[in-house]
């Protein structure tokens, strides 16, 4: 008999929310890493007397490490399991933070940042995967959005701590202090149960059932879910083999890669890495630049709640349409203001407001939802491989956006750079319409059946 788990309507158990919240803390490391470097570079440059080029290496070595980490994470989380992969990531993160704080040369700093990158590459792969696997479908969207909330919290905390340490210029504290949340996360991880889907892949059905029983409570639902997972696991191929042999799997991998390219080309990290520089171009002094950067961090965090509140009720696509539209308008107007020239105080404030509007658009939509969708659309047998490809793409695209922004500014000018990103956001509205599925309130197994039956991508959630 084909046992299909009925969607859960009951209120989720506290255990599952606690478990998800704990795993989502991986996002905190991600955010701390993204946010921490912008405030430290000028002091590092002064102490080591290094060129802009070496600074670029120090900044981007992390993203390179993350891309490599994301690639290896697929294999790792399949072999070691999700929980042990997260533990390894946390250990690397703590070692990497301490080493960056204590770095005695630019080379050591680069090495330390590669380690940090490896850590968040592994974590940014494993955490959303784990969350999608343990959360029941009726709260899956919000639980993965919780992960994004942690990313944005990490970025905000890093921006604030940078501001605090900037008075004394102690970049070593800025970089080293993030080891503390790292250690707390590491300790918390020991309380996580292993993913029931991974346990089933390893043939440990009894353990998987026990974990599901703790997370779901309802014995009948658990037995359906176990049967459903078993059915998915019957297909013999996996990962790379599946990719070579199965055109439907190639479609979901392609979709995941596209989704992450879309997320990065919204232009979000232009603001995350270069906010002070953008505020400088608007005519603000250093103190104002610092505070507005903190305001960016706060807005980014608060607007994530919009996604958490609505993703499982309104669905993924309506929120994405709204988000890309808001982002296109926000960036379009920032570009227009820069084109017209920002002279009065009112014009300055309007431009800041438009930039913040862009941040709201991202944080309420593409920020959390791309991670959600990427972990939902892959079939179980190829999930590690598929999410590995999309997470790798996230970091490579992140690196490209970060490394080309200043060149774009100098080449085509401020206004055109912002218009370019605004136009891309318009294209993403079309991509949402034609290619992105609605995955609200359906089980992962259901999505997989539709994908494998050859349904068009935008319909695999129906
Ligand atoms: C993105 C990061 C970005 C962050 C900003 C994440 O979803 O993957 O690249 O820096 O959101 O909040």
Boltz pocket constraint, residues with backbone or C-beta under 6 A from the ligand:
constraints:
  - pocket:
      binder: B
      contacts: [[A, 34], [A, 148], [A, 151], [A, 152], [A, 155], [A, 263], [A, 268], [A, 269], [A, 272], [A, 300], [A, 366], [A, 367], [A, 368], [A, 394], [A, 398]]
      max_distance: 6.0
